[in-house]
Amino acid sequence: MGYTISQVAEKTSLSVYTIRYYDKEGLLPFVDREKGKRVFHDQDIEWIDLICCLKNTGMPIKDIRTFIQYCTDNDAVVDKGLEILIQHKHNVEQQIRDTQRSLETIEYKINHLPQMYKEKFSTHH
């Protein structure tokens, strides 16, 4: 069963514009065309979900394009695609650790800011 770009936009919560942009950037080389119109299949939507996941976790479009090329290449350079995913996983894990540290700092300030404020201004009066 094929889907139109509008149906895919609805299924993925992306705009038609964004899907066209991804296509123009070479991220959707696997999408079929019939009479000049894109025809998407369930597997294409899974790829788009993965593209969104990679983009949302900070992978640059050029790296996503390289990853897609490795995975859709006729010679199936899956090992290189896997390397990219593993490296990105490490990057995302580091982002999580960094974000966790930031969250802990924010929580500390929330808990201690009123006391710090009182101490600072009570000494000046």
OpenMM code with the backbone's topology and positions (N, CA, C; nanometers):
from openmm import Vec3, app, unit

residues = "MET GLY TYR THR ILE SER GLN VAL ALA GLU LYS THR SER LEU SER VAL TYR THR ILE ARG TYR TYR ASP LYS GLU GLY LEU LEU PRO PHE VAL ASP ARG GLU LYS GLY LYS ARG VAL PHE HIS ASP GLN ASP ILE GLU TRP ILE ASP LEU ILE CYS CYS LEU LYS ASN THR GLY MET PRO ILE LYS ASP ILE ARG THR PHE ILE GLN TYR CYS THR ASP ASN ASP ALA VAL VAL ASP LYS GLY LEU GLU ILE LEU ILE GLN HIS LYS HIS ASN VAL GLU GLN GLN ILE ARG ASP THR GLN ARG SER LEU GLU THR ILE GLU TYR LYS ILE ASN HIS LEU PRO GLN MET TYR LYS GLU LYS PHE SER THR HIS HIS".split()
positions = [
    Vec3(0.0845, -0.1186, 0.0000),
    Vec3(0.0000, 0.0000, 0.0000),
    Vec3(0.0888, 0.1247, 0.0000),
    Vec3(0.0558, 0.2215, -0.0822),
    Vec3(0.1342, 0.3432, -0.0906),
    Vec3(0.0643, 0.4597, -0.0232),
    Vec3(0.1440, 0.5519, 0.0271),
    Vec3(0.0923, 0.6722, 0.0928),
    Vec3(0.1366, 0.7952, 0.0152),
    Vec3(0.0534, 0.8972, 0.0176),
    Vec3(0.0914, 1.0252, -0.0416),
    Vec3(0.1779, 1.1011, 0.0586),
    Vec3(0.2403, 1.2056, 0.0115),
    Vec3(0.3236, 1.2866, 0.1007),
    Vec3(0.2384, 1.3475, 0.2127),
    Vec3(0.1136, 1.3839, 0.1832),
    Vec3(0.0249, 1.4395, 0.2862),
    Vec3(-0.0072, 1.3364, 0.3933),
    Vec3(-0.0302, 1.2128, 0.3509),
    Vec3(-0.0581, 1.1062, 0.4477),
    Vec3(0.0647, 1.0789, 0.5349),
    Vec3(0.1822, 1.0830, 0.4744),
    Vec3(0.3053, 1.0612, 0.5505),
    Vec3(0.3265, 1.1755, 0.6490),
    Vec3(0.2976, 1.2970, 0.6055),
    Vec3(0.3099, 1.4127, 0.6947),
    Vec3(0.2214, 1.3924, 0.8175),
    Vec3(0.1004, 1.3461, 0.7944),
    Vec3(0.0074, 1.3223, 0.9048),
    Vec3(0.0584, 1.2103, 0.9959),
    Vec3(0.1061, 1.1017, 0.9378),
    Vec3(0.1544, 0.9864, 1.0155),
    Vec3(0.2793, 1.0196, 1.0973),
    Vec3(0.3643, 1.1066, 1.0454),
    Vec3(0.4925, 1.1352, 1.1103),
    Vec3(0.4922, 1.2656, 1.1892),
    Vec3(0.3845, 1.3423, 1.1809),
    Vec3(0.3762, 1.4749, 1.2446),
    Vec3(0.4791, 1.5723, 1.1880),
    Vec3(0.5237, 1.5469, 1.0669),
    Vec3(0.6122, 1.6406, 0.9968),
    Vec3(0.5276, 1.7190, 0.8972),
    Vec3(0.5786, 1.8322, 0.8567),
    Vec3(0.5087, 1.9064, 0.7524),
    Vec3(0.5473, 1.8495, 0.6159),
    Vec3(0.4613, 1.8714, 0.5178),
    Vec3(0.4918, 1.8318, 0.3806),
    Vec3(0.6214, 1.9005, 0.3382),
    Vec3(0.6369, 2.0267, 0.3773),
    Vec3(0.7579, 2.1028, 0.3452),
    Vec3(0.8824, 2.0310, 0.3978),
    Vec3(0.8784, 1.9830, 0.5235),
    Vec3(0.9940, 1.9159, 0.5833),
    Vec3(1.0268, 1.7873, 0.5076),
    Vec3(0.9243, 1.7116, 0.4714),
    Vec3(0.9478, 1.5871, 0.3971),
    Vec3(1.0103, 1.6182, 0.2620),
    Vec3(0.9617, 1.7213, 0.1953),
    Vec3(1.0215, 1.7618, 0.0668),
    Vec3(1.1669, 1.8053, 0.0856),
    Vec3(1.1919, 1.8780, 0.1943),
    Vec3(1.3280, 1.9230, 0.2253),
    Vec3(1.4194, 1.8016, 0.2450),
    Vec3(1.3742, 1.7027, 0.3225),
    Vec3(1.4537, 1.5819, 0.3443),
    Vec3(1.4828, 1.5125, 0.2114),
    Vec3(1.3826, 1.5093, 0.1241),
    Vec3(1.4009, 1.4470, -0.0064),
    Vec3(1.5048, 1.5243, -0.0876),
    Vec3(1.4916, 1.6569, -0.0877),
    Vec3(1.5855, 1.7421, -0.1618),
    Vec3(1.7284, 1.7274, -0.1084),
    Vec3(1.7413, 1.7037, 0.0221),
    Vec3(1.8730, 1.6884, 0.0850),
    Vec3(1.9315, 1.5487, 0.0667),
    Vec3(1.8590, 1.4630, -0.0034),
    Vec3(1.9111, 1.3295, -0.0315),
    Vec3(1.8900, 1.2289, 0.0804),
    Vec3(1.7963, 1.2582, 0.1705),
    Vec3(1.7723, 1.1684, 0.2831),
    Vec3(1.6689, 1.0601, 0.2517),
    Vec3(1.6000, 1.0735, 0.1380),
    Vec3(1.4936, 0.9789, 0.1042),
    Vec3(1.5154, 0.9142, -0.0335),
    Vec3(1.6351, 0.8620, -0.0588),
    Vec3(1.6610, 0.8057, -0.1922),
    Vec3(1.5798, 0.6800, -0.2202),
    Vec3(1.5221, 0.6237, -0.1176),
    Vec3(1.4491, 0.4972, -0.1290),
    Vec3(1.3026, 0.5170, -0.1668),
    Vec3(1.2545, 0.6415, -0.1681),
    Vec3(1.1124, 0.6676, -0.1962),
    Vec3(1.0855, 0.6513, -0.3460),
    Vec3(0.9823, 0.5738, -0.3764),
    Vec3(0.9429, 0.5521, -0.5161),
    Vec3(0.8697, 0.6740, -0.5704),
    Vec3(0.8719, 0.6856, -0.7013),
    Vec3(0.7937, 0.7897, -0.7692),
    Vec3(0.7087, 0.7238, -0.8755),
    Vec3(0.5839, 0.7651, -0.8802),
    Vec3(0.4936, 0.7197, -0.9850),
    Vec3(0.4326, 0.8426, -1.0491),
    Vec3(0.4523, 0.8565, -1.1789),
    Vec3(0.4034, 0.9744, -1.2533),
    Vec3(0.4508, 1.1041, -1.1880),
    Vec3(0.5767, 1.1051, -1.1409),
    Vec3(0.6360, 1.2257, -1.0840),
    Vec3(0.5993, 1.2537, -0.9394),
    Vec3(0.5099, 1.1747, -0.8824),
    Vec3(0.4680, 1.1964, -0.7424),
    Vec3(0.5348, 1.0922, -0.6533),
    Vec3(0.5740, 1.1379, -0.5321),
    Vec3(0.6336, 1.0458, -0.4353),
    Vec3(0.5266, 0.9488, -0.3853),
    Vec3(0.5651, 0.8231, -0.3768),
    Vec3(0.4773, 0.7207, -0.3189),
    Vec3(0.5555, 0.6547, -0.2056),
    Vec3(0.5024, 0.6675, -0.0854),
    Vec3(0.5701, 0.6165, 0.0333),
    Vec3(0.5086, 0.4840, 0.0761),
    Vec3(0.5935, 0.4006, 0.1373),
    Vec3(0.5487, 0.2712, 0.1889),
    Vec3(0.5811, 0.2653, 0.3382),
    Vec3(0.5290, 0.1655, 0.4067),
    Vec3(0.5497, 0.1547, 0.5520),
    Vec3(0.6981, 0.1590, 0.5885),
    Vec3(0.7805, 0.0899, 0.5106),
    Vec3(0.9239, 0.0878, 0.5389),
    Vec3(0.9844, 0.2286, 0.5251),
    Vec3(0.9347, 0.3076, 0.4303),
    Vec3(0.9825, 0.4459, 0.4142),
    Vec3(0.9506, 0.5284, 0.5378),
    Vec3(0.8333, 0.5054, 0.5937),
    Vec3(0.7927, 0.5797, 0.7141),
    Vec3(0.8836, 0.5417, 0.8316),
    Vec3(0.9225, 0.4149, 0.8388),
    Vec3(1.0175, 0.3738, 0.9430),
    Vec3(1.1512, 0.4464, 0.9258),
    Vec3(1.1969, 0.4596, 0.8004),
    Vec3(1.3207, 0.5337, 0.7742),
    Vec3(1.3056, 0.6801, 0.8157),
    Vec3(1.1920, 0.7393, 0.7834),
    Vec3(1.1686, 0.8799, 0.8188),
    Vec3(1.1685, 0.8954, 0.9706),
    Vec3(1.1088, 0.7998, 1.0418),
    Vec3(1.1120, 0.8036, 1.1889),
    Vec3(1.2557, 0.7995, 1.2399),
    Vec3(1.3390, 0.7144, 1.1789),
    Vec3(1.4794, 0.7061, 1.2190),
    Vec3(1.5517, 0.8371, 1.1887),
    Vec3(1.5259, 0.8948, 1.0721),
    Vec3(1.5865, 1.0233, 1.0358),
    Vec3(1.5496, 1.1291, 1.1403),
    Vec3(1.4235, 1.1335, 1.1788),
    Vec3(1.3787, 1.2303, 1.2803),
    Vec3(1.4489, 1.2057, 1.4134),
    Vec3(1.4607, 1.0792, 1.4515),
    Vec3(1.5295, 1.0433, 1.5752),
    Vec3(1.6740, 1.0925, 1.5725),
    Vec3(1.7436, 1.0669, 1.4633),
    Vec3(1.8833, 1.1092, 1.4519),
    Vec3(1.8943, 1.2610, 1.4549),
    Vec3(1.8079, 1.3278, 1.3815),
    Vec3(1.8094, 1.4742, 1.3766),
    Vec3(1.7774, 1.5326, 1.5147),
    Vec3(1.6767, 1.4775, 1.5816),
    Vec3(1.6352, 1.5288, 1.7129),
    Vec3(1.7410, 1.5065, 1.8205),
    Vec3(1.8316, 1.4130, 1.7959),
    Vec3(1.9381, 1.3887, 1.8932),
    Vec3(2.0695, 1.4512, 1.8483),
    Vec3(2.0608, 1.5419, 1.7513),
    Vec3(2.1755, 1.6258, 1.7193),
    Vec3(2.2634, 1.5820, 1.6040),
    Vec3(2.2248, 1.4785, 1.5313),
    Vec3(2.3083, 1.4390, 1.4171),
    Vec3(2.2851, 1.5380, 1.3028),
    Vec3(2.3928, 1.5932, 1.2474),
    Vec3(2.3789, 1.6863, 1.1349),
    Vec3(2.3217, 1.6178, 1.0104),
    Vec3(2.2500, 1.6943, 0.9292),
    Vec3(2.1879, 1.6428, 0.8060),
    Vec3(2.2914, 1.5722, 0.7186),
    Vec3(2.4116, 1.6290, 0.7056),
    Vec3(2.5127, 1.5676, 0.6186),
    Vec3(2.5512, 1.4290, 0.6690),
    Vec3(2.5565, 1.4107, 0.8009),
    Vec3(2.5894, 1.2791, 0.8563),
    Vec3(2.4725, 1.1824, 0.8383),
    Vec3(2.3510, 1.2330, 0.8502),
    Vec3(2.2334, 1.1481, 0.8257),
    Vec3(2.2354, 1.1027, 0.6795),
    Vec3(2.2670, 1.1949, 0.5880),
    Vec3(2.2735, 1.1615, 0.4452),
    Vec3(2.3767, 1.0504, 0.4223),
    Vec3(2.4946, 1.0647, 0.4833),
    Vec3(2.5988, 0.9631, 0.4690),
    Vec3(2.5491, 0.8293, 0.5217),
    Vec3(2.4866, 0.8312, 0.6378),
    Vec3(2.4327, 0.7088, 0.6968),
    Vec3(2.3330, 0.6423, 0.6027),
    Vec3(2.2397, 0.7228, 0.5495),
    Vec3(2.1371, 0.6693, 0.4578),
    Vec3(2.2051, 0.6101, 0.3340),
    Vec3(2.3053, 0.6801, 0.2824),
    Vec3(2.3758, 0.6301, 0.1629),
    Vec3(2.4410, 0.4953, 0.1908),
    Vec3(2.5040, 0.4823, 0.3077),
    Vec3(2.5659, 0.3545, 0.3423),
    Vec3(2.4615, 0.2433, 0.3497),
    Vec3(2.3464, 0.2754, 0.4059),
    Vec3(2.2444, 0.1724, 0.4276),
    Vec3(2.1666, 0.1380, 0.3015),
    Vec3(2.1633, 0.2283, 0.2045),
    Vec3(2.0848, 0.2021, 0.0831),
    Vec3(2.1728, 0.1748, -0.0381),
    Vec3(2.3039, 0.1782, -0.0174),
    Vec3(2.3983, 0.1517, -0.1255),
    Vec3(2.3797, 0.0082, -0.1753),
    Vec3(2.3959, -0.0112, -0.3042),
    Vec3(2.3840, -0.1461, -0.3614),
    Vec3(2.4858, -0.2413, -0.3003),
    Vec3(2.6014, -0.1872, -0.2626),
    Vec3(2.7037, -0.2710, -0.2007),
    Vec3(2.6772, -0.2888, -0.0510),
    Vec3(2.5711, -0.2264, -0.0018),
    Vec3(2.5286, -0.2384, 0.1382),
    Vec3(2.6462, -0.2294, 0.2349),
    Vec3(2.6936, -0.1084, 0.2552),
    Vec3(2.8057, -0.0857, 0.3458),
    Vec3(2.7487, -0.0743, 0.4874),
    Vec3(2.6838, -0.1813, 0.5298),
    Vec3(2.6123, -0.1806, 0.6576),
    Vec3(2.7065, -0.1565, 0.7739),
    Vec3(2.8290, -0.2110, 0.7664),
    Vec3(2.9233, -0.1919, 0.8765),
    Vec3(2.9497, -0.0439, 0.9008),
    Vec3(2.9654, 0.0326, 0.7911),
    Vec3(2.9908, 0.1762, 0.8062),
    Vec3(2.8675, 0.2465, 0.8633),
    Vec3(2.7494, 0.2054, 0.8181),
    Vec3(2.6265, 0.2613, 0.8736),
    Vec3(2.6144, 0.2305, 1.0209),
    Vec3(2.6488, 0.1082, 1.0577),
    Vec3(2.6447, 0.0676, 1.1980),
    Vec3(2.7437, 0.1475, 1.2810),
    Vec3(2.8630, 0.1721, 1.2257),
    Vec3(2.9635, 0.2539, 1.2951),
    Vec3(2.9074, 0.3931, 1.3246),
    Vec3(2.8405, 0.4518, 1.2264),
    Vec3(2.7823, 0.5851, 1.2445),
    Vec3(2.6794, 0.5815, 1.3574),
    Vec3(2.5930, 0.4798, 1.3572),
    Vec3(2.4903, 0.4705, 1.4616),
    Vec3(2.5520, 0.4502, 1.5994),
    Vec3(2.6534, 0.3656, 1.6073),
    Vec3(2.7184, 0.3404, 1.7366),
    Vec3(2.7848, 0.4677, 1.7885),
    Vec3(2.8539, 0.5406, 1.7004),
    Vec3(2.9172, 0.6660, 1.7419),
    Vec3(2.8113, 0.7664, 1.7866),
    Vec3(2.7011, 0.7730, 1.7129),
    Vec3(2.5950, 0.8665, 1.7504),
    Vec3(2.5338, 0.8267, 1.8843),
    Vec3(2.5200, 0.6978, 1.9082),
    Vec3(2.4685, 0.6494, 2.0374),
    Vec3(2.5580, 0.7000, 2.1504),
    Vec3(2.6905, 0.6919, 2.1308),
    Vec3(2.7837, 0.7420, 2.2328),
    Vec3(2.7653, 0.8924, 2.2533),
    Vec3(2.7465, 0.9657, 2.1432),
    Vec3(2.7246, 1.1106, 2.1530),
    Vec3(2.5971, 1.1408, 2.2314),
    Vec3(2.4905, 1.0663, 2.2033),
    Vec3(2.3635, 1.0886, 2.2719),
    Vec3(2.3771, 1.0536, 2.4205),
    Vec3(2.4486, 0.9464, 2.4509),
    Vec3(2.4716, 0.9104, 2.5921),
    Vec3(2.5465, 1.0216, 2.6643),
    Vec3(2.6442, 1.0830, 2.5953),
    Vec3(2.7175, 1.1952, 2.6555),
    Vec3(2.6252, 1.3155, 2.6749),
    Vec3(2.5387, 1.3411, 2.5764),
    Vec3(2.4412, 1.4506, 2.5899),
    Vec3(2.3529, 1.4277, 2.7121),
    Vec3(2.3112, 1.3026, 2.7319),
    Vec3(2.2258, 1.2697, 2.8468),
    Vec3(2.3013, 1.2968, 2.9770),
    Vec3(2.4279, 1.2547, 2.9832),
    Vec3(2.5074, 1.2807, 3.1044),
    Vec3(2.5225, 1.4307, 3.1278),
    Vec3(2.5520, 1.5054, 3.0213),
    Vec3(2.5677, 1.6508, 3.0342),
    Vec3(2.4369, 1.7157, 3.0786),
    Vec3(2.3268, 1.6723, 3.0185),
    Vec3(2.1955, 1.7279, 3.0545),
    Vec3(2.1617, 1.6926, 3.1986),
    Vec3(2.1953, 1.5717, 3.2423),
    Vec3(2.1697, 1.5302, 3.3805),
    Vec3(2.2473, 1.6189, 3.4778),
    Vec3(2.3741, 1.6485, 3.4452),
    Vec3(2.4537, 1.7375, 3.5306),
    Vec3(2.3907, 1.8766, 3.5362),
    Vec3(2.3457, 1.9258, 3.4219),
    Vec3(2.2805, 2.0573, 3.4182),
    Vec3(2.1533, 2.0562, 3.5016),
    Vec3(2.0764, 1.9491, 3.4910),
    Vec3(1.9536, 1.9372, 3.5686),
    Vec3(1.9847, 1.9379, 3.7179),
    Vec3(2.0890, 1.8677, 3.7577),
    Vec3(2.1274, 1.8654, 3.8989),
    Vec3(2.1670, 2.0051, 3.9466),
    Vec3(2.2385, 2.0807, 3.8646),
    Vec3(2.2759, 2.2184, 3.9003),
    Vec3(2.1516, 2.3051, 3.9155),
    Vec3(2.0591, 2.2917, 3.8215),
    Vec3(1.9345, 2.3695, 3.8284),
    Vec3(1.8562, 2.3337, 3.9541),
    Vec3(1.8451, 2.2043, 3.9831),
    Vec3(1.7725, 2.1616, 4.1033),
    Vec3(1.8393, 2.2172, 4.2293),
    Vec3(1.9725, 2.2147, 4.2324),
    Vec3(2.0459, 2.2680, 4.3464),
    Vec3(2.0138, 2.4162, 4.3640),
    Vec3(2.0180, 2.4903, 4.2532),
    Vec3(1.9898, 2.6343, 4.2612),
    Vec3(1.8459, 2.6603, 4.3051),
    Vec3(1.7522, 2.5802, 4.2552),
    Vec3(1.6124, 2.5966, 4.2969),
    Vec3(1.6012, 2.5776, 4.4474),
    Vec3(1.6710, 2.4788, 4.5001),
    Vec3(1.6634, 2.4491, 4.6429),
    Vec3(1.7403, 2.5485, 4.7285),
    Vec3(1.8433, 2.6108, 4.6731),
    Vec3(1.9295, 2.6975, 4.7547),
    Vec3(1.9215, 2.8454, 4.7206),
    Vec3(1.8579, 2.8808, 4.6112),
    Vec3(1.8523, 3.0215, 4.5710),
    Vec3(1.7845, 3.1104, 4.6747),
    Vec3(1.6704, 3.0699, 4.7303),
    Vec3(1.6083, 3.1574, 4.8307),
    Vec3(1.7033, 3.1861, 4.9471),
    Vec3(1.7760, 3.0854, 4.9935),
    Vec3(1.8706, 3.1042, 5.1037),
    Vec3(1.9859, 3.1939, 5.0619),
    Vec3(2.0389, 3.1732, 4.9408),
    Vec3(2.1488, 3.2561, 4.8912),
    Vec3(2.1035, 3.4011, 4.8778),
    Vec3(1.9815, 3.4209, 4.8328),
    Vec3(1.9263, 3.5557, 4.8153),
    Vec3(1.9155, 3.6254, 4.9502),
    Vec3(1.8623, 3.5544, 5.0486),
    Vec3(1.8478, 3.6120, 5.1834),
    Vec3(1.9834, 3.6488, 5.2404),
    Vec3(2.0808, 3.5590, 5.2270),
    Vec3(2.2143, 3.5855, 5.2817),
    Vec3(2.2780, 3.7061, 5.2145),
    Vec3(2.2645, 3.7177, 5.0857),
    Vec3(2.3277, 3.8273, 5.0122),
    Vec3(2.2684, 3.9617, 5.0525),
    Vec3(2.1382, 3.9703, 5.0612),
    Vec3(2.0755, 4.0987, 5.0854),
    Vec3(2.0589, 4.1307, 5.2331),
    Vec3(2.0655, 4.0326, 5.3194),
    Vec3(2.0541, 4.0628, 5.4625),
    Vec3(2.1829, 4.1222, 5.5160),
    Vec3(2.2969, 4.0959, 5.4498),
    Vec3(2.4252, 4.1500, 5.4964),
    Vec3(2.4414, 4.2961, 5.4536),
    Vec3(2.3646, 4.3418, 5.3568),
    Vec3(2.3798, 4.4797, 5.3073),
    Vec3(2.2878, 4.5779, 5.3792),
    Vec3(2.1984, 4.5308, 5.4621),
    Vec3(2.1025, 4.6224, 5.5266),
    Vec3(2.1458, 4.6611, 5.6628),
] * unit.nanometer
topology = app.Topology()
chain = topology.addChain("A")
for resn in residues:
    res = topology.addResidue(resn, chain)
    for name in ("N", "CA", "C"):
        topology.addAtom(name, app.Element.getBySymbol(name[0]), res)
